[in-house]
Amino acid sequence: MTEGRRVLLTGAAGDLAGLLATALARREDVELVVGVDVRDPHPELAVDEFVRADVRNPLVGATLHAHRVDTVVHLSTASTPGPSGSRSLMKERNVIGAMQLFAACQNAPTVRRFVLKSSTAVYGSEHTDPVSFRETDLPRTPPRHGYAKDASEIEGYARSFARRRRDVDLTILRFANLLGGRIDSSFHALFSLPAVPTVLGFDPRLQFCHEEDAVAVLERAVAGAPPGIYNVAGEGVVYLSQAIRLAGRLPAPVPQPFVDAVASLVRRNRHVDLSPEQLRFLRFGRAVDITRLREEFGYEPRHTSRSAFEDFVRRRRIRGLVPHEEVERLEREVNAFLARQDQRRFLAGRSEGPTS
């Protein structure tokens, strides 16, 4: 009898890993699933063993050896710092953690497959972008900070690892923004606001990946789909203005000079992390080509970008316009903030005095 796959999942306490673990537990060709995370897992996490450890911990390497792991799925890259973290700490965990994980895998002779969850954020967001990015396209301006830069650096380390271990099949999955009823995302937080901040004069194209498609693609990658780099998204795009209407929300257009200040206000008072890269995304958007996913990887997404968003709105119960009083309160709050910013600019200009 052929031995089944022995899989290690990083970020096992996350929502996506939990869904993937459940899917893998149903497969007859998967013999063992080991979860690794620094956080406590959900009580119903479907793994054979859970190891509480950071991916930077040597315990991960020992786990690879002890369980003769042949397939590693790296899901623990964080896109936001979290309520108590900083961006520098997020970068350390993301990038240094990935480096340590690749080093552990390099020294584990049983590892034969590595699946990396990456992001379409590696392409950036610029007004000069192509209609849709192919996997071979490079960003016009390489990401300089935040999650996008982390993801780009991790992909670079992954390719270096694959060159050193040519016996390992490497699959890099660049997901569009994930949406669903069971996973949290930055878009869930954004559309939970009574009014959605937009950049005045911009209506970006958005692409989404439904959680069901994300799990199916990851499961297929573990099960032996052709290795390579693949964009993963639903067909088509949704304009931000359309998404706001579908969610029954109201737009809150912000003039470009005040975008950073308003984003800072929203971060502080609304618990939504609008990073500089996300603000660029809310100006220019992004779309990717999924031809390779269909023709080489062999997967046809079940959800379009629009149907993924509609299902997200329905299952998350984000529906109905917010009360008029709540919108008025938010408008007063933002207008007062912008007035203070205007006054500070005026006073700063006066203090500089006339130039000769």
Backbone hydrogen bonds, N-H to C=O, Kabsch-Sander energy under -0.5 kcal/mol:
donor,donor_aa,acceptor,acceptor_aa,energy
5,R,29,D,-3.1
7,V,5,R,-0.6
7,V,32,L,-3.1
8,L,71,T,-2.6
9,L,34,V,-3.0
10,T,8,L,-0.5
10,T,73,V,-2.4
11,G,36,V,-1.1
12,A,36,V,-2.0
14,G,11,G,-2.0
18,G,14,G,-1.9
19,L,15,D,-1.9
20,L,16,L,-2.4
21,A,17,A,-3.0
22,T,18,G,-1.7
23,A,19,L,-1.9
24,L,20,L,-2.7
25,A,21,A,-2.1
26,R,22,T,-0.7
26,R,23,A,-0.7
27,R,24,L,-1.4
30,V,27,R,-0.9
31,E,5,R,-2.3
31,E,29,D,-0.6
32,L,5,R,-1.8
34,V,7,V,-2.9
35,G,49,E,-2.7
36,V,9,L,-2.6
37,D,51,V,-1.7
45,L,42,H,-2.4
47,V,45,L,-1.8
48,D,33,V,-2.5
49,E,33,V,-1.3
51,V,35,G,-3.2
52,R,50,F,-0.6
53,A,37,D,-1.1
53,A,51,V,-1.1
57,N,54,D,-2.2
60,V,57,N,-2.2
61,G,57,N,-0.5
62,A,58,P,-1.9
63,T,59,L,-2.1
64,L,60,V,-2.1
65,H,61,G,-1.8
66,A,62,A,-3.0
67,H,63,T,-2.2
68,R,65,H,-0.9
69,V,64,L,-1.9
70,D,6,R,-2.1
71,T,6,R,-2.0
72,V,113,R,-2.4
73,V,8,L,-2.9
74,H,72,V,-0.5
74,H,115,V,-2.8
75,L,10,T,-0.5
75,L,73,V,-0.8
85,G,82,G,-0.7
90,M,86,S,-2.4
91,K,87,R,-2.5
92,E,88,S,-2.0
93,R,89,L,-2.4
94,N,90,M,-2.7
95,V,91,K,-2.8
96,I,91,K,-0.7
96,I,92,E,-0.9
97,G,92,E,-1.1
98,A,94,N,-1.8
99,M,95,V,-2.4
100,Q,96,I,-2.4
101,L,97,G,-2.2
102,F,98,A,-2.8
103,A,99,M,-2.2
104,A,100,Q,-2.3
105,C,101,L,-2.4
106,Q,102,F,-2.4
107,N,103,A,-1.3
108,A,105,C,-1.4
111,V,108,A,-1.5
112,R,70,D,-2.9
113,R,70,D,-1.7
114,F,169,D,-2.9
115,V,72,V,-3.2
116,L,114,F,-0.5
116,L,171,T,-3.1
117,K,74,H,-2.0
117,K,115,V,-0.5
118,S,116,L,-0.8
118,S,173,L,-3.2
120,T,175,F,-2.3
122,V,119,S,-1.5
123,Y,120,T,-1.8
124,G,121,A,-1.6
129,D,126,E,-1.3
133,F,287,A,-2.5
137,D,134,R,-1.8
149,K,145,H,-1.0
150,D,146,G,-2.1
151,A,147,Y,-3.1
152,S,148,A,-2.1
153,E,149,K,-2.6
154,I,150,D,-2.7
155,E,151,A,-2.2
156,G,152,S,-1.9
157,Y,153,E,-2.2
158,A,154,I,-2.3
159,R,155,E,-2.3
160,S,156,G,-1.9
161,F,157,Y,-2.5
162,A,158,A,-2.2
163,R,159,R,-1.8
164,R,160,S,-1.7
165,R,161,F,-2.5
166,R,164,R,-0.6
168,V,165,R,-2.0
169,D,112,R,-2.8
170,L,168,V,-0.5
171,T,114,F,-2.6
172,I,228,G,-2.6
173,L,116,L,-2.7
173,L,171,T,-0.6
174,R,172,I,-0.7
174,R,230,Y,-3.3
175,F,118,S,-1.4
175,F,173,L,-1.0
176,A,232,V,-2.3
177,N,207,Q,-1.0
179,L,209,C,-2.2
189,A,185,S,-1.5
190,L,186,S,-2.3
191,F,187,F,-2.6
192,S,189,A,-0.8
193,L,190,L,-1.2
196,V,250,L,-2.5
198,T,252,A,-1.7
199,V,282,L,-0.6
200,L,198,T,-0.6
200,L,254,V,-2.5
202,F,199,V,-2.3
205,R,284,F,-0.6
206,L,238,V,-2.2
209,C,177,N,-2.6
211,E,179,L,-2.2
214,A,210,H,-2.3
215,V,211,E,-2.5
216,A,212,E,-2.1
217,V,213,D,-2.6
218,L,214,A,-2.3
219,E,215,V,-2.8
220,R,216,A,-2.2
221,A,217,V,-2.2
222,V,218,L,-2.3
223,A,219,E,-2.2
224,G,220,R,-0.6
224,G,221,A,-0.7
225,A,220,R,-2.0
228,G,170,L,-1.1
230,Y,172,I,-2.7
232,V,174,R,-2.9
234,G,208,F,-2.9
238,V,206,L,-2.6
240,L,204,P,-2.0
243,A,239,Y,-2.5
244,I,240,L,-2.4
245,R,241,S,-1.7
246,L,242,Q,-2.9
247,A,243,A,-1.9
248,G,245,R,-1.4
249,R,244,I,-2.5
250,L,194,P,-0.7
252,A,196,V,-2.6
254,V,198,T,-2.4
258,F,255,P,-1.9
259,V,256,Q,-1.5
262,V,258,F,-2.6
263,A,259,V,-2.7
264,S,260,D,-2.0
265,L,261,A,-1.9
266,V,262,V,-2.8
267,R,263,A,-2.4
268,R,264,S,-2.0
269,N,265,L,-2.6
270,R,266,V,-2.6
271,H,266,V,-0.5
271,H,267,R,-0.7
272,V,266,V,-0.9
274,L,272,V,-1.2
275,S,273,D,-1.0
279,L,275,S,-2.1
280,R,276,P,-1.9
281,F,277,E,-1.9
282,L,278,Q,-2.0
283,R,280,R,-1.2
284,F,280,R,-2.8
285,G,280,R,-0.5
285,G,281,F,-1.7
286,R,205,R,-2.2
289,D,133,F,-3.3
294,R,290,I,-1.7
295,E,291,T,-3.0
296,E,292,R,-2.2
297,F,292,R,-2.0
298,G,293,L,-0.7
299,Y,293,L,-2.3
305,S,235,E,-2.6
308,A,304,T,-2.2
309,F,305,S,-1.9
310,E,306,R,-2.8
311,D,307,S,-2.3
312,F,308,A,-2.1
313,V,309,F,-2.5
314,R,310,E,-2.2
315,R,311,D,-2.8
316,R,312,F,-2.2
317,R,314,R,-0.7
318,I,313,V,-2.1
319,R,317,R,-1.2
326,E,323,P,-0.6
327,V,323,P,-1.7
328,E,324,H,-2.5
329,R,325,E,-2.2
330,L,326,E,-2.1
331,E,327,V,-2.7
332,R,328,E,-2.4
333,E,329,R,-2.1
334,V,330,L,-2.7
335,N,331,E,-3.0
336,A,332,R,-2.4
337,F,333,E,-1.7
338,L,334,V,-2.8
339,A,335,N,-2.3
340,R,336,A,-1.9
341,Q,337,F,-2.0
342,D,338,L,-2.5
343,Q,339,A,-2.3
344,R,340,R,-2.2
345,R,341,Q,-2.1
346,F,342,D,-2.4
347,L,343,Q,-2.7
348,A,344,R,-2.4
349,G,345,R,-2.2
350,R,346,F,-2.0
351,S,347,L,-2.2
352,E,348,A,-1.1
353,G,349,G,-0.8
353,G,350,R,-0.7
